[in-house]
Amino acid sequence: MASRLLASRLDASLSRPNLNITVEQWRILFYLWNEDGINQQELAKRASKEKSTITRQIEGLVKKKLVIKQKGGTDKRDKLIYLTENGKKIETEALSVAWNITQEAEKGIEESELQIFKKVLQQIIENVKL
């Protein structure tokens, strides 16, 4: 429930006109803001999503002129994804939106409790990861 509520809140905040992106698109942009020029397979792996899902999200970002696809080597299917200037320009605001929602969600929780919570969640993820 917490995950759905946070995603819904983030989705609503990211849909404002100056950003106009979805949570899933934000996730792809987040990885590119940290390392531009990743191929689609690596983005799918990092986001824990199917390649077809990532492909659709990337196509949406291309239409919004936030990313471009470029050939990545000898395999024509291997495309590298790069941020456009527009994709770079929205980084600060989009990260700020996410940070503000995170701060609001963590309000009233002691730092030591948050650390334990994050550690336990990470262990659960590791335990059930395929």
Secondary structure, DSSP 8 states (H G I E B T S, - for coil): -HHHHHHHHHHHHHTSTTT---HHHHHHHHHHHHSSSEEHHHHHHHHT--HHHHHHHHHHHHHTTSEEEEE-SS-TT-EEEEE-HHHHHTHHHHHHHHHHHHHHHTTT--HHHHHHHHHHHHHHHHHH--
